[in-house]
Every structure is written in C-alpha cells, then in structure tokens.
Amino acid sequence: MQYATPITPDDVSGGDELRAVWGTTVNVESVKLSLRRFFEEYREPGSANPFYLALLSESLDSSVYHLNVNLRHIHEFNPILYTQIKSYPQELTIACDQVLWEFAFKILNPEQDAELHERLRQSLPAIQVRFWGLKESTGLRELNPEDIETLVAVKGMVIRVGNIIPEMLTAHFQCSVCNHEVDAPIEDGLIQEPVQCHHCASRHSYRLVHNRSKFNDKQIIKLQETPDSIPEGETPHSITLYVFDTLVDEVKPGDRVEVTGIFRASAVRTNPRRSTLATTYKTYVDAMHFRKSEKGRLGNEASIDAMADSNEPVSQANPLAAFDGHERTKGQLAELEARIIQLSQEPDIYERLTASLAPSIWELEDVKKGLLCLLFGGSGAEQGASSGKFRGEINVLMCGDPGTSKSQLLQYVHKIAPRGIYTSGKGSSAVGLTASVVKDAESKEMVLESGALVLSDRGVCCIDEFDKMSDATRSILHEVMEQQTVSIAKAGIVCTLNARTSILASANPKESRYNPKLSVVENVQIMPTLLSRFDLIYLILDQPNESKDRKLAKHLVGLYMDDEDREKSRSANNASHAEVIPMDLLTAYISYARRTCHPVLTAAAEERLIEFYTSMRSVGANQKTITATPRQLEALIRLSEALAKMSLCKEVKEEHVFEAKRLMDVATQRAATDPTTGRIDMDLLQTGHSSAERKQVDQMTDALRDIINNQNSNQTRLGKLFELFNAEVGSENHVSMSRFRDVLHVLEQEGAIRIAHKDMVTRL
C-alpha cells in the first residue's frame, strides 16, 4: 500500500485508544468498521447465517474464548483489510479482539438487561482471535528481514516442546515503608519499577510481590523443516516458536503443522552482564495459530484425545472439522459424518477400501488388507489394573525380492499416516531412533531431542531397508514393539518416553533373491526375537508367470497414459474392479473410525478365537512343534478389531475373526513353514531353527560324541573326525564342514570337548 503522509507519534498520543498505526495512514477505527462488516456479512455458500458469528456462538456455549479466523475469507471479502492485517498484525489483532468482544457481549446479552449487562462487562474475558490461512506460506529458508513484524505462515515438524514458563504480565509492587501498592505493566518485555512512592515519597522503597502479580503461560517450541521441503544436499533449518495462553501444549513432538504467527527479531547481548548489543539479531515467531492436519493425512489420534478432554467446540475438536484445511460448522460436520456412515453401510466397503489403498500398485490384495488393518489399528483399551494394558498398534513386515513394490507401499502409508517418520536402515542409528541429549542454546541445559520412534507416537514409523540396520540399532525395537515405550538413561536424564507407534518395515534377502529352501531368519538375517514381534510377515516373491506378467505390464504402461485412455483401458481389462474412494474421503473415513469406533468382542467371536488358537497349537502337538504362541492370539484379536472398524461395527463378529485368521494364514504360511517338512512351525520365527532341524542336530551330536569316546587318544585332529563322521552317517547324509563345526560347537558348550587353536579336539 502507498501512504502519502505518515502519521507521527503526536497524532496518536491523544486518548486512551490507538487511533492509527504509527508511521502509516491505517486508521484503527476504520479497520474496526471493516471487521464488523466482515463478521456480520460474511456467509458460506448456501448459508443464510453469518459464518463466524455462528462459530463464536458455539465457542461461547463451550466456554472457549478464542476464534479461528481464516484470512482467505477476509481476502475474499476485503483485500485491503487482508493486506493491512498481514502487514500490521500487532496493532490490528488487538482491534479484532475488541470487535469480537463486542459481538460476544451482544450474543450473551441480546435483551439488553441492565443487571446482566453490568455483570457481563465485569466477568466476560477477552476474546482472542487466531488468524490463519494466509494465501501463501513462507519456507523457513525464505524468511527475510522484510518479513519482521508481519504475519507469516511456515510449515514444519515439531521436534522439541519445552516446559511451561510463567511470564509476568503485570508486576505488583508494595512500598516497604507505608505498604502502598501499585501495579506496573510490562512494556516491551521490561518492568518499569516505580522509583518514588506516590504516598510517602520514599525513594527506592518498592519491592516486588510475586504472588500478587499476574502471569501468563509461555512455552518454547522448536520447529524444523519437513523432509520433503529440504533442498537436495542441504541440512534442515529450524526456528524457535513462542506460544502463550491456550496454545500451550497444543502440539507435541512429531506433529506436522502450519504455524501462523508474527515474525520477530530481538537483539543479542554480547555479554549477559553488560548492556552491549551485538550487530546480529536472533529471530523467532510468536505463534498465533497451529493447523495440525495436512491435506491427505489422517487425523492425529493423540491430539484428538487431548481435544476431547478440553471444552473445544465441535467445529474445532472434531477431526473432520479441518481434515482438508477448511473450518466447518455443525451442519457441515453432520453432513460429512452422514456421508461416512452411509459409506460404511455399503456391502463391498472392505473391497472398496482395499482398492483405494495405493491404487497405482497392481494386485497384492492381501498385503493391502494387512496395511489397512495397520492404519485402522485395534482398540487397545485399558482393562482393569490387574489385567494391564494391551497394545492396539499392529506391526507389519514385508520381505521378499527386489522390485515388488515394497517401498512404494511404505511411501503411500507414510503419506496418509497421522504422524510418523520415514527412515532407511543404513541411515538410522540407535540414538536417532530413540532420543539424543543435546545442550539447549536458550537455557544452556541438557535436554532430550526426540528420535524417530518418539516422534511417531500414535502414528506409523516406516523403516525401509530393514535388513541393512545393524543389530545394535535393531535391538532397541524390542521394547518399542511390545511395551510401546523408550527408556532413556543418559547424562543424568532418566525417563521413559511413549512410543505408541506401529512399525511398518520392508527388508530384502541377503542374496538379493529370496531362497525358498531357507527360513525367513536365514534369508533376511533378522533376530528371531525381533521377528516374532511382527503381527504380519508378508513374503512378496517375484515368480515368473506369463499371464500375470502381461497384466502387470499393461497396468504399468497404463500409468503413463492420459487419464481418459487409462480409464478406457481399466474398464476394458477389469470391469468388475471395485470403485476407488477419493483420497480425502478415505483419510476422513479412517480418522473417523479411529476416533469413534472401539469394537468389543462378542461371545461368539471369543469362542471362535479360542477355537482357532487351540487348533493352531494342536497342529504340531504330535511332532512336539510349537505352531502358535500367545503373541499370535493377541495379533488375531487386534486384526479382528481393525476389521470391525472398517465397517464401523461396535462389536467384533465371527466373520471378522474368520477374515483375521485368513490374513494371518496368508501372511505366515510361508514365513513359518519348515522348508524340509512343509509344516507350519513357529519355532522358525521364535528361534530361527525348525523342530525337525533341532532333532537332526541332536542325532548328529550323539553320533559325534560316540565317535570321540571311541578314540584311543584324548586328542584328535578335526579333519580326521570330519572324515570318520561322514563315514559313519553315510554318503546320503553327508554334511558340510560348516555344519560339522556347528555340531562340535554344541559339544563344546556342553563341556564334553575343547577345541584348540590348531584344530585339535581334546576330550574332557
């Protein structure tokens, strides 16, 4: 805007209220008139009632004294007003607060009752406006000195949330001579202490009374660039946020947010004991509004729980209120909720949800169904104190040949997950996954920096190239995948952090191709104790098949075609394909199910679960083989609850248990099948060795023990024993030298022999 004659401080010094923004021709009273017109006249399309006055009424009914105002609506109504608020937010935000207080006063006292009028004037608190929805957002790297003292919107991920700090608003002083009391407001962060008592004229006699001063909640938050916004080869930038009042504890580490606030700069002292200032300034943002939901992402369950405990109005507490970036009234939310409920009642909702998850990836229907269960999650409700807590998060591992869309599925789940980190095996360390201890630049204290698993709390942590991680790094996942916590004892900081996250991992075989003659443990080289904590283990193998290869090629080529030609090709090749749900509606559907649907087991489902578990255990009873463990039963319950959520059922029925059993059979029939016997043997996942293999090792150990005991000398060369052993077992059961050394190692652990450094075997 162009300003012909700047206004001087003398022009605005008169009166109690600010008449104009200093140095400009922006008149505050005219801005107030424009704001009143906006609140009275702005209406949503198809609505006859003022939109923001309806939201204000809902907020007052819920005893919430702030209102979110979308600046895009102001720009649509009055572009000049939008520019003024963006350029001078410090002064005009106060003016907007005053206008909202006037409207709130009229809403609460429509009859102009004199007694109620006076009581409201004394008791009604200030109504705070929270501007959001700037037309353009600014990257952390793009913030310049020209943006100082203006309204900016920056996107990023919260990596650290500090403690609540009391900040003084009004200082209360009392004279130590005559006990005269006076209040001194805070101006520009400084307290103007009275020098002389106004009552007894004593100098420097005032003392500060802390418990009668007024304080405000303050919190320091660290915001970092999201991985997708970092330029190639650059390290992520971060900025400090200051939040106040009701915005305190609004976000948690790991939240992806868009912050609207005032960009500020403050001078830095070269020495804390001196008043000399440096030529450089430190910058920060006074946060005014947080928008957690991103388009295409699910609602965050942790923030939903927090808002459910508060008195937020429905337009702000409901996860559907802003899942696509738009505030909604009760009527609009009810319409969207009715649409979701109608969708859940369709008979083919299960197939439609499966077809809507990663529709660009061909087939892999059972894998997509398992990933849907991971996104919906189980109930995981707290039982009694004696029963403990059962986790509702589902862990999935995909392992198999390269080029089978494992990483593509991981990327899609990460894209719509409520929160979470996408990381790779080689690029992750134990500290990066849990938490690190760093020195805070502000307070100079040692603080915890949350890692990927803590940042993924109530979300999904996607780990690609899981097989490339070191054993030391993978060992920390044991506690996370079962107890849902991360225990830290570093630099005098001993604590336990929540890590209620689902683990979605993908791994490749050690020889680039999956060897079906070996177990999963031998193929992937993952510790059996960690492997047994996955609820579903999918083996995705690349097997040549001319018919399937041709269909896959048609599908891949179709992705490069025009939309119209692609639809024609899809309808010609797959006419019976289920209709795909739009992505925004899919995310809203899953968010609604995660928040509102908590199915419980019925008696029929309970009996069916017990029947399935006992039948799984009895499969290997004759061969003394463990074919199921209690972990498989708990996984079966979680999968059944997730399947019930997909149709918004309040109860887990028998058909849900049947489908959960089928999904588990499909996922584990290859992972837990003994290659030598063809039977399902859970020992392959628990120990890495099948029961038949252990029985064979016991027989070989007994045979070798007899050969050593029959030798005349106490010492025998290893090569000679190897020849005698193969001659004893015969040519059909000939074993390799590595297998023979394993048998020798068993005897050495039993204390029967000792192996010298020159391959001399000594009988003990």
C-alpha positions in Angstrom: 0.0 0.0 0.0 1.1 3.6 -0.6 1.0 6.1 2.2 1.2 9.7 1.3 1.6 11.4 4.7 2.9 9.1 7.6 1.3 9.7 10.9 3.6 10.8 13.7 3.5 9.7 17.4 1.9 13.0 18.3 -1.1 12.2 16.1 -1.8 9.0 18.1 -0.8 10.0 21.6 -4.1 11.6 22.5 -6.8 9.4 24.1 -6.7 6.0 25.6 -7.2 4.1 22.4 -4.8 3.8 19.5 -6.3 5.9 16.6 -3.8 4.9 13.9 -0.9 2.6 13.3 2.2 4.7 14.0 4.1 5.8 10.8 1.1 4.9 8.5 -2.3 6.2 7.5 -4.0 3.0 8.6 -6.9 4.2 10.8 -7.8 1.7 13.5 -11.4 2.8 13.8 -11.9 2.3 10.0 -10.3 -1.2 10.4 -12.8 -2.0 13.2 -15.7 -0.9 11.0 -14.4 -3.2 8.2 -14.0 -6.1 10.7 -17.6 -5.6 12.0 -18.9 -5.7 8.4 -16.9 -8.8 7.7 -18.3 -10.7 10.8 -21.8 -9.6 10.1 -22.0 -10.1 6.4 -19.6 -13.0 5.5 -21.6 -16.2 4.8 -20.6 -19.6 3.5 -22.1 -20.5 0.1 -25.7 -21.8 0.6 -25.9 -20.5 4.1 -28.1 -17.6 5.4 -26.4 -17.1 8.8 -23.2 -15.2 9.4 -20.5 -17.9 9.4 -18.1 -16.5 12.1 -20.9 -15.3 14.4 -22.2 -18.9 14.4 -18.7 -20.2 15.3 -18.4 -17.6 18.0 -21.8 -18.6 19.5 -20.6 -22.3 19.5 -17.4 -21.3 21.2 -19.1 -19.3 23.9 -21.5 -22.2 24.6 -18.5 -24.4 25.2 -16.7 -21.7 27.3 -14.0 -21.3 24.7 -12.8 -17.7 24.4 -10.9 -17.7 21.1 -11.9 -17.9 17.5 -10.1 -19.1 14.4 -10.5 -16.7 11.5 -9.5 -17.7 8.0 -7.6 -14.9 6.3 -8.6 -16.3 2.9 -12.2 -15.4 3.8 -11.1 -11.8 4.7 -9.2 -11.5 1.4 -12.3 -12.7 -0.5 -14.4 -10.1 1.4 -12.0 -7.2 1.5 -8.5 -7.5 0.0 -7.3 -4.2 1.5 -8.2 -5.4 5.0 -6.3 -8.6 4.4 -3.2 -6.6 3.4 -3.5 -4.4 6.5 -3.8 -7.3 8.9 -0.9 -9.1 7.3 1.4 -6.0 7.4 0.5 -4.8 10.9 -0.7 -7.8 12.9 0.5 -6.5 16.3 -1.9 -3.5 16.4 -4.8 -4.8 14.3 -5.1 -8.1 16.2 -5.9 -6.1 19.3 -8.5 -4.2 17.3 -10.1 -7.5 16.2 -10.1 -8.8 19.7 -12.1 -5.8 20.8 -14.6 -6.3 17.9 -15.1 -9.9 18.8 -15.6 -9.0 22.5 -18.4 -6.6 21.4 -20.1 -9.3 19.4 -19.7 -11.8 22.3 -21.3 -9.3 24.6 -24.3 -8.9 22.3 -24.7 -12.7 21.9 -24.7 -13.3 25.6 -27.0 -10.3 26.4 -29.4 -10.0 23.5 -32.2 -8.5 25.6 -30.0 -5.6 26.9 -30.8 -6.4 30.5 -29.1 -3.7 32.7 -28.2 -6.0 35.6 -26.8 -8.7 33.2 -25.2 -6.0 31.2 -23.0 -4.9 34.1 -22.3 -8.4 35.3 -21.1 -9.5 31.9 -19.0 -6.4 31.4 -17.1 -7.4 34.6 -16.9 -11.1 34.1 -16.6 -11.7 30.3 -12.9 -12.3 29.5 -11.2 -11.1 26.4 -11.9 -13.0 23.1 -8.7 -13.8 21.3 -8.6 -14.0 17.5 -6.4 -16.6 15.9 -5.7 -15.7 12.3 -4.7 -18.5 9.9 -4.9 -19.4 6.2 -2.6 -16.9 4.6 -2.7 -17.1 0.8 1.0 -18.0 0.7 3.2 -19.8 3.1 6.8 -18.9 3.6 9.6 -21.5 3.8 12.0 -21.4 6.8 14.8 -20.6 4.3 12.8 -17.7 2.7 12.2 -15.6 5.9 13.9 -12.3 5.3 14.3 -9.0 7.3 11.4 -7.5 5.3 9.1 -10.1 7.0 9.9 -8.9 10.5 6.8 -7.7 12.4 4.5 -9.1 9.7 2.2 -12.1 9.7 3.8 -15.2 8.3 2.8 -18.8 7.8 5.5 -21.5 8.0 5.3 -25.3 7.7 7.4 -27.8 9.5 7.6 -30.6 12.0 7.7 -30.1 15.8 10.9 -31.6 17.2 11.0 -30.2 20.7 8.5 -28.8 23.1 9.8 -27.1 26.2 8.4 -26.8 29.7 5.8 -24.2 30.6 7.4 -21.0 31.7 5.5 -18.3 33.7 5.8 -14.9 32.0 4.9 -11.8 34.0 2.1 -9.7 32.6 1.6 -7.2 35.4 4.1 -6.6 38.3 2.7 -5.8 41.7 4.9 -3.6 43.9 4.4 -2.7 47.6 6.2 0.0 49.5 8.2 -1.3 52.4 7.6 1.9 54.4 3.9 2.7 54.1 2.7 -0.6 52.3 1.3 1.4 49.4 0.6 -0.9 46.5 0.9 -0.2 42.7 0.7 -2.3 39.6 3.3 -1.8 36.8 2.5 -3.3 33.3 5.2 -5.0 31.2 6.2 -2.8 28.2 8.5 -4.3 25.5 9.5 -7.1 27.9 10.7 -4.7 30.6 9.3 -3.9 34.1 9.2 -0.1 34.9 9.8 -0.2 38.6 8.5 2.9 40.4 11.4 5.0 41.7 9.5 7.0 44.3 6.4 6.1 46.4 3.4 8.1 45.5 2.1 8.1 49.1 5.0 8.6 51.4 7.6 10.0 48.8 10.2 7.4 49.9 12.7 6.6 47.1 13.6 3.1 46.0 11.3 1.6 48.7 9.1 -0.6 46.4 9.5 -4.4 46.5 8.1 -6.9 44.1 5.3 -9.2 45.4 5.3 -12.3 43.2 2.1 -14.0 44.4 0.0 -10.9 43.6 1.5 -10.3 40.2 -0.2 -11.6 37.1 1.5 -14.3 35.0 0.9 -15.8 31.6 1.7 -19.3 30.4 4.6 -19.4 27.9 6.3 -22.3 26.0 9.2 -22.5 23.7 8.9 -24.9 20.7 11.4 -25.9 18.1 10.1 -26.3 14.5 12.1 -28.0 11.8 11.7 -28.3 8.1 9.8 -31.4 6.8 11.9 -33.9 4.9 10.0 -33.2 1.6 10.8 -29.4 1.7 14.6 -29.7 2.2 16.6 -29.0 -0.9 18.9 -31.6 -2.2 22.2 -31.8 -0.3 21.1 -29.4 2.4 20.6 -29.9 6.1 17.2 -29.0 7.7 16.7 -25.5 9.1 14.8 -24.8 12.3 13.2 -21.9 14.0 12.1 -21.1 17.6 8.4 -20.6 18.3 6.9 -18.8 21.4 3.4 -19.8 22.3 1.1 -18.3 25.0 -2.1 -18.9 26.8 -4.3 -21.7 25.3 -1.8 -22.5 22.7 0.5 -24.1 25.3 0.7 -27.9 24.9 -1.3 -27.6 21.7 1.3 -29.6 19.7 3.6 -32.5 20.5 6.9 -33.6 19.1 6.3 -35.2 15.7 3.3 -33.1 14.7 3.4 -31.7 11.2 1.9 -28.2 11.5 1.5 -25.0 9.7 2.2 -22.1 12.1 0.7 -18.7 11.6 2.3 -16.0 13.7 4.3 -12.8 13.9 7.9 -13.0 12.8 10.1 -11.0 15.2 13.7 -10.2 15.8 15.5 -9.4 19.1 18.9 -8.1 19.8 21.6 -10.4 21.3 23.8 -9.3 24.1 27.5 -10.0 23.7 27.8 -10.5 27.5 24.9 -11.2 29.8 26.4 -8.9 32.4 26.7 -6.0 30.0 24.2 -3.9 28.1 26.3 -4.0 24.9 24.4 -5.5 22.0 25.7 -7.4 19.0 25.0 -6.4 15.4 23.2 -9.7 14.7 19.7 -10.4 15.8 18.0 -13.7 16.7 14.7 -14.4 15.1 11.6 -16.2 16.3 7.9 -16.5 15.7 5.1 -15.5 18.1 2.7 -18.3 17.3 -1.0 -17.3 16.8 -2.4 -20.5 15.3 -1.5 -24.1 14.7 -3.0 -26.2 11.9 -2.1 -29.8 12.5 -3.9 -31.6 9.7 -2.4 -31.7 6.3 -4.4 -32.5 3.2 -4.2 -36.2 2.5 -3.2 -37.1 6.1 -5.2 -38.8 8.7 -6.4 -37.1 11.9 -3.9 -37.4 14.8 -5.4 -39.7 17.5 -3.2 -38.1 20.2 -4.4 -34.6 19.5 -8.0 -35.9 19.3 -7.7 -37.4 22.7 -6.4 -34.1 24.1 -9.1 -32.1 22.5 -11.8 -34.5 23.7 -10.7 -33.7 27.3 -11.0 -30.0 26.7 -14.0 -27.8 26.0 -13.3 -27.2 22.4 -16.4 -26.6 20.2 -17.4 -29.2 17.7 -16.0 -27.1 14.8 -12.5 -27.3 16.3 -12.5 -30.5 18.3 -13.8 -32.8 15.6 -11.1 -34.4 13.5 -13.3 -33.9 10.4 -13.5 -30.2 11.0 -10.4 -29.3 9.2 -9.1 -32.5 7.6 -8.9 -30.7 4.2 -8.0 -27.3 5.6 -11.5 -25.8 6.0 -13.3 -24.9 9.2 -16.8 -26.4 9.3 -20.0 -25.6 11.2 -22.1 -28.2 13.0 -24.3 -28.7 10.0 -21.4 -29.3 7.6 -19.8 -31.7 10.0 -23.1 -33.6 10.4 -23.4 -33.8 6.6 -19.9 -35.2 6.3 -20.4 -37.7 9.1 -23.6 -38.9 7.5 -21.7 -39.5 4.2 -19.1 -41.5 6.1 -21.8 -43.6 7.9 -23.6 -44.2 4.6 -20.3 -45.4 3.0 -19.7 -47.8 5.9 -23.0 -49.5 5.3 -22.2 -50.5 1.8 -21.8 -54.3 1.4 -18.5 -54.0 -0.5 -16.8 -51.5 1.8 -14.0 -53.9 2.5 -13.2 -54.3 -1.2 -13.5 -50.6 -1.9 -11.1 -49.7 0.9 -8.6 -52.3 -0.4 -8.9 -50.9 -3.9 -8.5 -47.3 -2.6 -5.2 -48.0 -0.8 -2.3 -47.4 -3.3 -4.5 -47.9 -6.4 -1.4 -47.5 -8.6 0.1 -50.7 -7.3 -1.2 -53.8 -9.1 -2.6 -56.7 -7.1 -1.1 -57.5 -3.7 -4.6 -57.5 -2.3 -3.8 -59.4 0.9 -0.8 -57.2 1.6 -3.0 -54.1 1.2 -5.6 -55.6 3.5 -2.9 -56.1 6.1 -1.8 -52.5 5.7 -5.4 -51.3 6.1 -5.5 -53.2 9.4 -2.3 -51.3 10.4 -3.9 -47.9 9.6 -7.2 -48.6 11.4 -5.5 -50.3 14.4 -7.0 -52.3 17.2 -8.9 -51.0 20.2 -6.0 -51.4 22.7 -8.3 -50.2 25.5 -7.1 -50.3 29.1 -8.6 -53.1 31.0 -8.5 -53.3 34.8 -5.4 -52.7 36.9 -4.9 -56.4 37.3 -5.4 -57.1 33.6 -2.8 -54.5 32.4 -2.8 -52.7 29.0 -2.8 -54.4 25.6 -1.4 -52.5 22.7 -3.6 -51.8 19.7 -0.9 -51.0 17.2 -0.2 -53.6 14.5 3.3 -54.2 13.3 3.9 -55.4 9.7 7.0 -56.7 7.9 7.3 -57.1 4.2 10.2 -59.1 2.9 11.0 -60.5 -0.5 12.5 -60.0 -3.8 13.5 -56.5 -5.1 11.2 -54.6 -7.4 8.0 -55.9 -5.8 6.6 -52.5 -4.7 7.6 -52.8 -1.0 9.0 -49.3 -0.8 6.0 -47.9 -2.8 3.6 -49.3 -0.2 5.7 -47.8 2.6 5.7 -44.4 0.9 1.9 -44.5 0.5 1.2 -45.4 4.1 3.6 -42.7 5.3 1.8 -40.2 3.1 -1.6 -40.7 4.8 -0.4 -41.8 8.3 -1.5 -39.3 11.1 2.2 -38.8 12.0 5.4 -40.7 11.8 8.9 -40.8 10.3 10.1 -42.5 7.1 13.6 -43.7 7.6 16.1 -46.1 6.0 18.0 -48.8 7.7 21.6 -47.7 6.9 20.7 -44.0 7.6 19.4 -44.7 11.1 21.3 -45.1 14.4 20.1 -46.1 17.8 20.2 -42.5 19.1 18.4 -41.3 16.0 15.5 -43.7 16.6 15.1 -43.2 20.4 16.4 -39.8 21.7 19.6 -37.8 22.0 20.8 -35.5 24.7 21.8 -32.0 23.4 22.6 -28.7 25.0 19.8 -26.1 24.7 21.1 -22.9 23.2 18.4 -20.8 25.1 18.6 -22.3 28.7 22.1 -23.8 28.4 20.7 -27.0 29.9 20.9 -30.6 28.7 17.6 -31.5 27.1 16.3 -34.6 25.2 15.9 -34.4 21.5 13.2 -36.9 20.4 14.1 -39.5 17.9 12.1 -41.1 15.1 10.2 -43.6 17.3 9.1 -41.0 19.8 8.2 -38.5 17.1 6.0 -41.3 15.6 3.9 -41.7 18.8 0.3 -42.5 17.8 1.4 -42.9 14.2 3.4 -45.2 11.9 7.1 -45.4 11.8 8.1 -46.7 8.3 11.6 -48.3 8.1 12.9 -49.1 4.7 15.9 -51.5 4.1 15.2 -53.0 7.5 17.8 -55.7 6.8 20.6 -53.2 6.4 20.3 -51.9 10.0 22.9 -53.0 12.5 22.0 -55.5 15.2 22.7 -52.8 17.9 20.2 -50.5 16.3 17.5 -53.1 15.8 17.8 -54.3 19.4 16.2 -51.1 20.7 13.0 -52.0 18.8 12.2 -54.9 21.2 10.9 -52.6 23.9 9.1 -50.3 21.4 7.2 -53.1 19.6 5.9 -54.8 22.8 5.9 -52.3 25.7 5.3 -49.2 23.5 7.9 -47.2 25.4 11.5 -46.0 25.0 13.6 -46.0 28.2 16.4 -43.4 28.4 19.3 -43.1 30.9 21.8 -40.6 29.5 23.7 -37.6 31.0 21.7 -37.7 34.3 18.4 -37.8 32.5 16.4 -41.0 33.4 13.0 -41.2 31.9 10.6 -43.4 29.9 9.0 -41.9 26.7 5.9 -43.0 25.0 6.4 -44.7 21.6 2.9 -46.0 20.8 3.7 -46.5 17.2 3.1 -49.1 14.6 6.2 -50.4 12.9 6.0 -50.9 9.1 9.3 -52.4 7.8 10.5 -53.7 4.5 13.5 -56.0 4.0 15.4 -57.6 1.1 17.0 -61.1 1.2 20.8 -61.3 1.9 21.4 -62.7 -1.6 19.2 -60.3 -3.4 16.8 -63.1 -4.3 14.6 -65.0 -1.7 15.8 -68.6 -1.3 12.6 -70.7 -0.6 14.8 -73.5 0.7 15.9 -71.4 3.7 13.9 -69.9 6.6 12.9 -66.3 6.8 15.6 -65.7 9.5 18.3 -67.1 7.3 17.0 -65.1 4.3 16.6 -61.8 6.0 19.2 -62.1 8.8 16.9 -60.6 11.4 17.0 -61.7 15.1 14.2 -64.2 15.8 13.2 -62.4 19.0 12.5 -59.3 16.9 10.9 -61.2 14.1 8.3 -62.7 16.4 7.0 -59.3 17.4 5.6 -58.6 14.0 1.9 -59.4 13.7 2.0 -60.0 10.0 5.0 -61.1 8.0 4.5 -61.0 4.2 6.7 -62.7 1.7 6.4 -60.9 -1.6 8.2 -63.1 -4.2 8.8 -62.3 -7.8 7.8 -65.5 -9.6 7.7 -65.6 -13.5 4.3 -66.1 -14.9 3.4 -65.1 -18.5 -0.2 -64.3 -17.8 0.5 -62.2 -14.7 3.5 -60.6 -16.3 1.4 -59.4 -19.2 -1.3 -58.0 -16.9 1.3 -56.2 -14.8 2.9 -54.8 -17.9 -0.4 -53.4 -19.1 -1.0 -51.8 -15.7 2.4 -50.2 -15.6 2.1 -48.9 -19.2 -1.3 -47.5 -18.4 0.1 -45.3 -15.6 1.9 -43.3 -18.4 -1.2 -42.8 -20.5 -3.7 -40.0 -20.4 -6.5 -40.1 -17.9 -9.2 -40.8 -20.5 -7.2 -43.6 -22.2 -6.3 -45.0 -18.8 -10.0 -45.2 -17.7 -10.9 -46.9 -21.0 -8.1 -49.5 -20.6 -9.0 -50.1 -17.0 -12.7 -50.6 -17.7 -11.9 -53.0 -20.6 -9.4 -55.1 -18.7 -11.0 -55.1 -15.3 -14.7 -54.3 -15.5 -15.5 -55.8 -12.1 -12.9 -53.7 -10.2 -14.2 -52.0 -7.0 -14.8 -48.3 -7.2 -12.0 -46.3 -5.7 -12.8 -43.9 -2.8 -11.3 -40.4 -3.2 -8.2 -39.9 -1.0 -9.6 -37.0 1.0 -12.7 -39.1 1.9 -10.6 -42.1 2.6 -8.5 -40.2 5.1 -11.6 -38.7 6.7 -13.1 -42.2 6.9 -10.1 -43.7 8.7 -9.8 -40.7 11.0 -13.5 -41.1 12.0 -13.2 -44.8 12.6 -10.0 -44.4 14.7 -11.7 -41.8 16.9 -15.2 -43.1 17.3 -15.2 -46.8 16.8 -13.9 -49.1 19.6 -15.3 -52.5 19.0 -15.6 -55.1 21.7 -15.5 -58.9 21.4 -18.8 -60.8 21.4 -19.2 -64.2 23.0 -19.3 -65.9 19.6 -16.2 -64.2 18.5 -14.5 -65.1 21.7 -15.3 -68.8 21.3 -14.1 -68.7 17.7 -10.8 -67.1 18.7 -10.2 -69.8 21.4 -11.1 -72.5 18.8 -8.6 -71.1 16.2 -5.8 -70.7 18.8 -6.2 -74.2 20.1 -6.4 -75.7 16.6 -3.2 -73.8 15.7 -1.5 -75.2 18.7 -2.6 -78.7 18.1 -1.2 -78.9 14.6 2.3 -79.7 15.8 1.4 -81.5 19.0 2.3 -84.9 17.7 5.7 -83.7 16.4 6.2 -81.6 19.6 6.3 -78.5 17.4 5.2 -75.0 18.5 2.8 -73.8 15.8 1.4 -70.8 17.7 2.2 -68.6 20.7 0.1 -66.2 22.8 1.5 -63.4 20.6 -0.3 -64.9 17.6 -3.6 -64.9 19.7 -3.2 -61.2 20.6 -2.4 -60.4 16.9 -5.5 -62.3 15.9 -7.6 -60.1 18.3 -6.0 -56.8 17.0 -6.7 -57.8 13.4 -10.3 -58.7 14.2 -10.8 -55.3 15.9 -9.3 -53.5 13.0 -11.6 -55.3 10.5 -14.6 -54.4 12.6 -13.6 -50.7 12.5 -13.6 -50.8 8.7 -17.3 -51.2 8.7 -17.8 -49.1 11.9 -19.1 -52.1 13.8 -19.4 -51.7 17.5 -18.8 -55.4 18.0 -16.3 -57.9 16.7 -18.3 -60.6 14.9 -17.4 -64.1 13.8 -16.8 -63.0 10.2 -14.2 -60.6 11.4 -12.4 -63.4 13.2 -12.5 -65.6 10.1 -11.0 -62.9 7.9 -8.3 -62.2 10.5 -7.4 -65.9 10.7 -7.2 -65.9 6.8 -5.0 -62.9 6.7 -2.7 -64.4 9.3 -2.5 -67.7 7.4 -1.7 -65.9 4.2 1.0 -63.8 5.9 2.6 -66.6 7.9 2.1 -69.7 5.9 5.4 -69.0 4.0 7.2 -67.2 6.8 6.6 -70.1 9.3 6.7 -73.1 7.0 9.5 -75.5 7.5 11.2 -75.9 4.1 12.1 -79.5 4.8 8.8 -80.8 6.2 6.3 -78.3 4.7 4.6 -77.9 8.1 3.9 -74.6 9.9 6.5 -74.3 12.7 6.5 -71.1 14.7 10.0 -72.1 16.0 11.3 -70.7 12.7 10.2 -67.3 13.8 11.0 -67.7 17.5 14.4 -69.3 17.3 15.3 -69.3 13.6 15.5 -73.2 13.6 12.7 -75.6 13.0 12.0 -78.5 15.3 13.0 -81.1 12.7 16.3 -79.3 12.3 16.9 -79.3 16.0 16.1 -83.0 16.2 18.5 -83.7 13.4 21.2 -81.7 15.3 20.6 -83.8 18.4 21.1 -87.0 16.5 24.3 -85.8 14.9 25.6 -84.6 18.3 25.0 -88.1 19.8 26.8 -89.8 16.9 29.8 -87.5 17.1 30.0 -88.0 20.9 30.2 -91.7 20.4 33.0 -91.4 17.8 35.1 -89.1 20.1 34.6 -91.5 23.1 35.8 -94.5 20.9 39.1 -92.8 20.1 42.2 -94.3 21.8 43.8 -90.9 22.3 42.3 -87.9 24.2 43.3 -85.6 21.3 42.2 -86.0 17.7 42.6 -83.7 14.7 39.4 -82.0 13.5 39.9 -83.2 9.9 40.1 -86.8 10.9 36.9 -86.6 13.0 35.2 -85.0 10.0 36.1 -88.0 7.8 35.1 -90.5 10.5 31.8 -88.7 11.0 30.8 -88.7 7.3 31.8 -92.3 7.0 29.5 -93.1 10.0 26.4 -91.2 8.6 26.8 -92.4 5.1 27.0 -90.7 1.7 23.3 -89.8 1.6 23.5 -87.8 4.9 26.9 -86.2 4.1 27.3 -82.8 5.9 29.5 -79.8 5.1 32.4 -78.6 7.2 30.4 -75.6 8.5 27.6 -77.8 9.7 30.1 -80.2 11.3 31.7 -77.2 13.2 28.2 -76.3 14.5 27.8 -79.8 15.9 31.3 -79.5 17.5 30.3 -76.2 19.0 27.2 -77.8 20.7 29.5 -80.4 22.3 31.9 -77.7 23.4 29.1 -75.8 25.1 28.1 -79.0 26.9 31.7 -79.3 28.3 32.4 -82.6 26.5 35.3 -81.4 24.4 37.7 -78.4 23.9 38.9 -77.2 20.5 42.5 -75.9 20.4 43.8 -73.2 18.1 45.4 -75.8 15.8 42.1 -77.6 15.2 42.9 -80.2 17.8 39.8 -81.6 19.6 40.5 -82.6 23.2 38.2 -85.0 25.0 37.4 -83.8 28.6 
